[in-house]
Amino acid sequence: MVTAKEAYEIMDKYISNNPKDRIMNFSETSDAFVFGTKCNPSFGHMAVRKSDGYVYVMHIIDYAEHVENNDNFEIDTHTFKRINMAS
């Protein structure tokens, strides 16, 4: 079981490829710790699963209007191509 501190460290390491990126907010669901990040505009919130520390995208902002309240979708982050977007 992953603790909140361990989840923060996992997410901080995960986003450290982009030095401008940082964790902006944090929340907790029954099965994950959820993080909002500053410089990942294509991702809504990313999560660390409590059971095993797996990192996944909670939802994508561009498609958020299609996601009904209380619906959580796991999207494998390894299928995305990471790019830097100008702000």
N, C-alpha and C positions, 0 to 999 in steps of 0.2 A: 504494500500500500504506500503510495506516494504522499508525503506531507506537503503542506502549502509552501514551505520554504524550499523543499526539493523541486516542486513544480516551478517556482519562480526561477531557480537556478537553471533548470532544464530549458525554460522558455528564453531566458536571457542568453544562454549559449546558442540556442537555435537561431535567434535573430541577430546574433553578433556579426554575421557576414556583412551587414550594412552598418557602418559605425554611426550613422545618423538615426538609426532605428532605436526605439526604446519603448519600454512598457508604459502605457498611459493609464490603464485601469485594470482592475482585477475583480472577479466575482467567482462564486462557487456554486456548482450544481450538485446534485446527488452523486454524479459519477465522474465529474471533471472539475478542474480549476481552469477558468476562462480568462484570457488576457486580451486586451485591446492594445494594438501597437501603433506607433506614430507614423512610420514610413512604409507601411504595407497597405497602400490604398486599395489594392485589389481584394484584400481579405477583410472581412468584417471583424470577427474575433477568432483567435486561435485558442486551442484548448490542450491541456495535458490531462490525459485520462488517469484517474486516481489508481486504478488497479495495476497498471504496468508502466506508466510514464510516457505512453505513446503520444506524440504531438499530431494534432489534426486541426483542420479548419472547421469552425462551428458553422459559419455561413459566409457567403460572398456578398459584399455590399451591393454590387451591381444587380444581383438577383434577389435582394432582400424583400422586395415587394411581393415576390412569389412565395415567400416562406410565411406560413401562418404562425401566429403566436404559439409559443411552447413547443414548436417543432425544432428538433436539433438534428442536423445531418452531419455525419462524419464524411469528410472528403480527404482522400489520401493525398497528403502534400507532396509526396514523391512523384506524382504524375504531373505536377505543375512545373513550368520552366520559370525560374526566378529571374526577374529583371529589375533594374533600377529605373524608377520613373521620376522624371523631373517634377518638382512641386510648383 
